[in-house]
Amino acid sequence: MIRLIQLAGRRLRYMTRCRFVALSACLFAGCVFAQPFPNHTVTVVVPYPAGGAADMFGRTIAQALEEALKQTVIVENRPGAGGSVGMTYVARAKPDGYTIALGTIGTQSINQFIYPALNIDPVRDFEPIALVSTTPNVVSVSVTSPWKNLQDVIDAARAAKDKKLTYGTPGIGSSPHLTAEYFAAVTGVELLHIPFKGVSGSFPALVGGQIDLLFDNLPGTVNQINEGNRIRGIALTSAERSPLAPNLPTFAESGVKGFDVTAWFAIYAPKGTPKDVMDVLIEAARKGLKSEKIIKTYAAAAANPGQLFGPELAAFEQSERAKWGKLIKDKGIKSE
């Protein structure tokens, strides 16, 4: 009997220790998970190569987020397939706020209509954080071109019969490409698209006379336009003129009333990211986009800081998808 009592006592002490260890583990785990976001490095994936406009905006917002979050924020370039490679990577990432993406008008409003084989969806797979920036597109010609303004271009396009005017862009589905197609649709002219892999290819083609027009983001050509010795700016696609090119009229001022198109960049988290984490990211972006550094950097790049966050950005995207989706369908635009 004494032996049985001793064994029972040992068993009770063993079970008590086990419960204590388990309780301690739970309490420790609770403390770990209760640590406020973020408690380690955040990564901003830029789905385009280093050195372009998207990369610049991605790195600038990353710095602003780092200051606001008081945590390291790094940029990782994952280019390919018009931005879809990097966006797919983020869509499949753990939805904890530590991996976010810099999306664009292309990845979030255009690609799904041009690339039917895409396995990501801008609504289904992402949580909108903030519109980072907007920037106008611009149409330019060589300084040797006889066209001095947008009406000259429209008249030449309408007069062309056997040979359409050609225009270069950074590629199929890019914001400049869709801007040119929209311009053709609203004016009734016909143009021939010549896609390039970035402005590095299209700019020499314009100067060399291989193409008639160049549509590009203003930051990509504003310096060459202001220099005025190789290309001539014709008109901006935004509703207002740019302080960096004050003598460059808008499409609306040039006779195409109501024309207002801008390229835009925004940041996103994977779908399913917790609301409290989203709130932190949105507030950090809101604070960062008001910083003097962001304002000055964007002004120097002919861009404006975004002012849409969370649901506001989602509503804006929806209007953009409706606009570009209809144009792509009506014009029969497809990937090569």
C-alpha positions, 0 to 999 in steps of 0.5 A: 500500500505504501509503495502504491501511495509513493508511485501515485505521488510521483505520478502526480508530481510528474503530471504537475511539472508537465502542466507547468512546462506546457503552461509556460510554453503557451505563455511564452508563445503568447508573448512572442505572437503578441509582439507588435508589428513589425518586429523584423525586416519588411520587404518591398518587392518591386516587380520591375528591373532596378533603375526604372521609375517603378524602382525609384518609387519603390525605394523611396516609399521603402525609405519612408516606411522604414522611418515611419515603422522604425524598422528595416525595410528593404527592396527586392527586384523581381522583374518579368512578364510585365510585373506579374512575376514579382506580383505572383511572388507577393500574392503567394507570400505569408499574409503577415505584412512582412512582404509587400509589393509595389504594384502599378497601373499595369499590374493592377488594372491592365495585365489581367485583360491582356494576359489571360493565362495570369494566375493572379487576380488584383482583387482576389490576391491583394490588400490595397495599402496606399497609392504611392504616386501618380505621374503623367505620360507624354508624347514626343517627336524628334526635333527634326519632325515637322509637327510642333503641337498635338493638332499637327500630329492628329492632322498628319495621322488623319492624312496618312493613308497607306502608311500609319504613323508609328509610335514607340512605348516601353511595351505591350500593356504598359501605361504609355501603350494604353494611353496611345490607344486611348488617344487614338480611340477618342480622336479617331486616328489610326496609329501603329504600335512599335513596342520596345523593352523600355525607353532605352530602346525607344528613345534612340528609335525616335531620334533616329527616325525609325518611329514617328512618336514616342509615348512614355512616362514623363520622368523617363524623358523630361530631361531630354525634352527640357534639353530640346536638342534631340526630342520635342515634347508635344503634350502631357496626358494629365489634366494639369501641366507639370512644374518640371515642364511648364511650357508643355501643354496638356492634351486637353489644352491641345484640343482633346477635351477631357483627356486625363490619363496618369500612370500610377504606383501603389503598394499592396499586401497579400490577401488575408493580411490581418486588419491590425497589420494593415492599419499599421501599414496604411498609417505608416504610408500615410505618414511617409507620403506627407514627408518633406523628403518624399514630396521633394523627391517626387517633385524632382521626378515629375510625380505627385505623392498619392492620397488614396489609402485602403478602401479608397485605393480599391475603389480607384482601381475598380474605376481604372479596370473598368476604363482600361478593360473596355478599351482593351476589349474594344481595340482587341489588344493582346499579348504577343 
